[in-house]
Amino acid sequence: MSETRDHAGPAPYLPGGSGDPVDGGGAERPARRTARNYVSKSNMVTDALRELITDGQFSPGTPLRQRQLAKQFDVSYTPVREALRRLESEGLVVTDVHRGASVARAESEELEENYRILAALESLAGSLAVAKMTDEDMAEIEDLYQQVAACNPDDGRFAELNRRFHFRVYECARSPMLLLLMRLLWRSFPGGPQAGRPHAESLEQHAHLLTALKHRDEEQVAALIREHVLGSIRYLRRPRGR
C-alpha cells in the first residue's frame, strides 16, 4: 500500500504541442501529458499526515499547526488546510475554534462503536467474497496467512501483514465502496484493530477462517469474521500490544 509521496507539478508545456508548429513539417502534434504521475500538493500532504498519525509518530492530542506543517512540507497554507479538512472527515483530526486542529483522541466508547460497525462490514465482505473467490485468490490468501503465522509476536512486520491478509480476503467481494469504508475504519484504531489481541489468538482465529474459506462456507466465514472483530473489544481497556 505504498503511494507516491513526492509532488509532481503540472505537465510542462512541450514545443510541438497543440498550437505549436513543429520544425521540419509544420504539422501539429497533441501535447503529451503525464497526468498519471501527478500528485497534488493537498493529496501529498494528506497522505503524509495520515501516515504520520496512523503510524503513531503524531500521537493523539498533538497540535497540528498550519504554519509548521506548511514549512515541513514546503507548501503554502492552502494544501495544509485542505489536508486537515479531509483528515477531519476521516476522524483522524479534530478542530477546535480556539485551539485549532489536533490529532483526534479515540475514547474507548468510540472505538467500541467502531469495532461493531467494522464487524458488520467485514462479515458482509467475507460472505460476499466466498462466492466470487477464485483459486488464485485462495492461493494468495493462504500465502499471506503463512507469512503472518511465521511472524513472532514482536515482529515489526506483523501489523502490515495482518492488514494485507484481511484485505486480500475482502478484495474478493469486488466492492470498492465496502473496501473504502473498511479502510477508513481501520485508520481509526491506533496501531490497527488487531492491537491488544494476543498473538496466538489471532493466529488460531486466522487458521479457522482459512479453513472456512477453503470449504466455501459463507455463513461460517461471516460468523468467524464477526467474532474475530468483536473479540477485540474486550482488550480495549487493557495495555495495548500485539
N, C-alpha and C positions, 0 to 999 in steps of 0.2 A: 504494500500500500504506500508506495513511495510516490510522491508528487513533486513536480518541479518547484524549486524554491526561488530560483533566480528570476528577476524581472526582465522580460524581453519587451522592448518598446514596439511601437507600430512598425510594420514593414517599411523599409526605406523606399523612397521614390527611385525607380530604376529607369535610366535612359533607355529609350526603345519601348517604354510602356505606352499606354493609351495616350494618344495625343502627341507623341514624340516620334518624328521620322527617324528611321534607323539608317545610319550611313551605309551607303552602297546600294540600297534597293529602294529606299523611300517608302517601304512598306511599314505598317504599324503592327506592333505586337502587344497583346494584352500584358499588363504588368503582372509579374508573378508575386503572389502573396505568401507570407509564411504564417498565416493565422493560426495554424495548428501548434506553432511554437510560442504563441503569445500568451503571457500570463499577466493579467492586470495587476497594478500595484495593490489594489484593495484585496484581490484574491491572494496575492503573495503574503500580505500582512495577516490576513485572516488565517491562512494555513499555518503560518509560522507561530502565531499566537495560540492557535488551537493546540498545536503540538507541544508548546511550552506548558500549557495548562494541563493537558491530559497526561503528559509525562511527569508532572509533579514539579517541574522547575519553577513554575509560578504557583505557589501554594494558595489554598483558599484564603480570601481576605486580602491578598496582595493588591495594592493600589495599581491601577493601570492609567498612568498619566500620559495624556496625548503628546505633550512636548517631549518627554523622554522616549516614548515609543517612536515618534517621528524621527528623532535623532538616531535611535538604534537601528531603524530600518532604512534610514536615508530617504525618507519620503516626506511629503507635505502632511498637514493635519487631515486633509480630506480622506485619503485612504485609511488612515487610522480610525477616524470616526465611523466610516463605513464598516470596517472590520469589527469594531466594538458593537455596533448595532446588530450585525449578523451573529456574533457570538452570544449576544444577549438573547436573541431569538432561539438559540440552541440551548440556553440555560447554563452556559459556562461563565457568563459575565452578568453582573448586576450593576445598575446605575442609580446613584442617589443624587438628588437635585443639588445638594450642598457638597457632598464628598466626591462626586464624580464616579467613574467606573472602577470596579474591582473584581477580582476573581470570585465567583459565587461560592458560598459555603453551603454544602449539602447537609441538611439535617436528616437524622435517622428516619423521621416520618416521611420525608420527601423521597428518600432512597427506597423505603419500603414500597411506596406507591409506584415508583419507577420499576421496581422488580416485578410487581404484579402486572403492570402494563406489558413489560418485556416478556413475561411468561406467556401471556395471551398471544403476543405477536410471534414469538419464536415457536410456540407449539403449532400455530397456524402454518408458519413457514415450513416446519418439519413435515406436517401432514401433506401439504401441497407438494413438497419435494419428492415424496415417495413415488408418486405416480409418474413423475417426469424424469426421474434419475436414470441415467444411462450407466452401462457397465464401466465406461471410462470415468464418469463422475465417482462411482463407488470406489474405483481403484485409487483415485486421488484422495478421497476422504480417508480411506484406510491408511494410505501412506502418511497423511498428516497425523492420524491417530498414533501411528507408530513413532513419529517424531516427538509428539507430546509425551507419550509413555516413556520414551528414552530419557526425558529430562529429569534431573534431580530437583528436589523441592526448591533449592536456592539458585537454580539455573536462570540466568537473565533472559533466556530466550522463551521461557515458558509462557508468559503473558501473550506475546505476539503469536506463538504457535497455537495457543489455545484459541485466540481470536480467529486465526485462519481456519482452524478445524471447524469451528462453529459456523462461520460464514460460508465455508465451502459447501456445507450441508444446505444452508438457507438459499444459496445462489441457485440451487436446483429447483426452487419454487418458481423461478423465472418471473419474479415480480419486483421490478425496480423500486416501486413505491414502498413495498414492505421492507426491502433492504435499507432504504433511506431512513425509514422510521426507526429501525433497529439500530442502525449506526449512530443516530442521534442519541438514542437512549444509552448505548454503551459508553458514549463520551461523558455521560452524567455521573458515572461511577469512578471515583478516584482509584486508579490502579486497575480498573476494569471490574466487571460484575463478578468475576471469579475471586477477587481479592478477599482474603479471610477464610476461604474454604480450605480444609486440609487437602494436601496434595493427593494423598492416597484415595480420598473420597472422590475427587474429581476424576481420577483415572478409572476407578471402578464404575462410575456412572457413565463415562465415555465408552467403556467396553460394552455395557448393556445397550447403550444407544446404537453402537456399531452393529451389534447382533440384530437388533430390531430393524435397522436399515437394510441389512443383507436379506432378511426374511420379507422385506417389503411390507411390514406390518404397520400400516398407517396409524391406527389407534394407539398402538404401543409406543411408536415414535413420539407422537404428540404427548402422551402421558409422561414419558420419561423426560422429555424436554421441560415440560411444565414443572415436574417435581425437581429437576435439576436447578432451574432458575429460582423457584420459590424457596428451595432449601438454603439459598444464600442469605435469606432474611434473618435467620437465627444467629448469623455471625456478625450482624451489623454493630452490635454493642460490645463486641469483643475486639481485642487488639487485631489490627488488620495485618495480614501476611498471606503467604501462599500455602 
